[in-house]
C-alpha cells in the first residue's frame, strides 16, 4: 500500500512530534509575563510565558503548555520559536495567519485550534507591561455588542467564524445573532467577511 | 523505516474477511440486472436472493422481511422518515401518534434526522443515559404513551460499546402500540440477534462493520408494519427501495454474515480476553485513567478510555505515528469541534469527552498487538501530560 500523506504538513508533524520550548519547570521558571487562555468546551487550554530583555524590549525566551490537539501543539511550538529575539510590539502583532503560514497551512477547521497560542502570547505581553509599570502600553481587546437584541459581540462572531460559520445563516445558528429584529444584519455580514479575510484568506 | 501497522478501529470499519473478498472477486463476473428476466438477470437475482436468505436466517427473519440499503445511515433515515408520510398510497398513514422517542447517544444519522423531524412538527423526546450509557427503563415507561408513534434505541453504542436491553424495551414500547426500531449496526455479527425473540419492528445492520464491504446494509422490516420508501422510482426490494440492487455488495454482505455465523462465538470470546488484557494493562501502567461504558454489558472488542489531562486528537495522532490506529470519541479531528455527545451523555466532564479514545478490536488483532499498544501508550500519554496545562494542575 502506498503511504498516504500525513494528516497535516511535514512542518506540523515535526513540531507535533518534537514540540519546542515546553514549560517543564513551571514552578521555578522566572517569567516576566504570563498568559493563560482557552476554552475547555472546545478542548483547548494554553499557557504562554515569556522572558524579556527590558532594555531592548525584546522577547528572549518563550515557553508554553497546552491541553490541546496536534494543531494547537504544533502552532504554539512554532510560535515559541518565532518570537524569540522579536520586539514586543512585533510579537504582539503575530496573527494566526502568520503562524499558519509558518506551518505550511492547517486545514480550515483547525485554524480555530491554532489561535490560542498567539492569544496567550498577547496576554503574556500585556501581563509583562502591567508587571513592569507600563500600563499605557497594554492593548485591550474589548468586545463590542453588535446585535443588541441577542447581546452578541464582535468577538463572539469572530469565534463563530473560526468555528466554521461562513454565512449569515450559520452565524445565526451558532450565536443567535440577528435573529430578532435583524437590524444588525448589514454590520454582521461586513464583520463576517472581515473575519473570513483575516483568518482564512490565502496564506 | 517501515512502521508496523496495527488497526484497532474496527467500530469505524473493518477489513474485508478473506472469504468475503474471494466471494466478491468471483461476484464481479455477475453483471446482470437482478430485475431482468433473461438468464443474465436471473443469475444475478439468484445471488441477491441467496444473500437475503443468509441475512434473514442469521436474524431469525423471513427473507421477505429483509431489504438491502446503501448504508446503515440510509436504513435509519428510512425508518424514521416513515413517520411524516401521510400518503394513503403507502402503508405509513397507519402510523399513529405524533411523537418519536430516541436516546441522547444515538448515531448522528438518527439524531440529525430527529432534529429535522422536529422542525417538521414531530414531537421528539430524548431518553438520557446513566454513567454507563444505559437508558432507564422506568423513564421509558413514563415517556411512552398512546401518542408515541415510534421509539428508536440503538442496540450497542459505537463509541462506548454499551448494550441496551432491547427485548424489554420492545415490550414496553409495544404495550402502548408504538413501533420499535433498533440500530443494531454495531451489534449484529457480534452477539446473537434474533428479531422474533427481541420482537422488534425494524432493525438496521451494516456490512462494513462485520468484515463485509462498504456501501451495503440491510433493514429488517417486520411483516405487516407500516412502511414508506425513502427512495422511490422502482419496484426493487418489493418497492421499498428503488435503485438497481448493488449485487456485488449484497454478495459481500451475505458472505460476511455467513462467516460471522461460523466465527462469531469463538471470536467474540477471544476479543473479550484481549480487551480485558488491554484494560488491565492500561489500569496497571497508566495513572489517572477513566474507562467509559458499561463494565460488563458492552461490546467484547470495544474499550473507551480517557486519560486525565491528555487531549484525544493528540493521543490518536501520536499513536498513528507509532503505527497504531485508534479513534477519538471527540469529533475534533474529523471537523467538528464539539466534544463527543455520547461521552457527555454519560455525565463525564467535558475535558474527558475531549480526551477519550476508542480502541475497537477485531478479528485480525492479536495478543502481540495488544502488548505493543500497552508498550507504546504509556509513553505517549506521559509525553502529552508533560506539556498539559490540565494535568499538572490536577497533580499539584
Interface residues (C-beta under 8 A of the other chain):
Chain A: X7 X13 X16 X17 X19 X22 X23 X24 X26 X36 X38 X40 X41 X42 X43 X44 X45 X46 X47 X64 X65 X66 X67 X68 X69 X70 X72 X73 X109 X112 X113 X163 X164
Chain B: X309 X310 X311 X312 X313 X314 X317 X318 X320 X321 X330 X332 X333 X335 X336 X337 X339 X350 X351 X354 X355 X386 X387 X388 X389 X390 X391 X392
